Amino acid sequence: MASNIAKQAVKQARPILSTDREQARRNVLRLYKAWHKNLLRIIQVHNLPISLKTGRDKIKESFANNRDITDVRVIDMLITKGHLELKECVNVWKQPSHVMAYFKDTVEPKPKDFLGRFFAGLE
């Protein structure tokens, strides 16, 4: 009886976007290219203090963090979230501080002592 319930549960789990891993892979590549295509605009519109190369490296790093995920439904959910994040960044629905949260490890922290601030031109 328990195996019948398990079989029914498996049958009810429908794919979100992709029907197989190859289609999920194509969707991931499409999202990756969309981020690269819109990166320069995001940097310019939000006036971010990063270079284009730094932004590309960060995009590559964030996609590489999820490289070992194999479940197609989880991949589809991440693709959907990635598209939403991209849309929010491109349409300036996010503030620059929210966008900079993606690059928080990239930007050097501002100096806190007087001389450091003076030489950096902050005072």
Secondary structure, 3 states (H helix, E strand, C coil): CHHHHHHHHHHHCCCCCCCCHHHHHHHHHHHHHHHHHHHHHHHHHHCCCCCHHHHHHHHHHHHHHCCCCCCHHHHHHHHHHHHHHHHHHHCCCCCHHHHHHHHCCCCCCCCCCHHHHHHHCCC
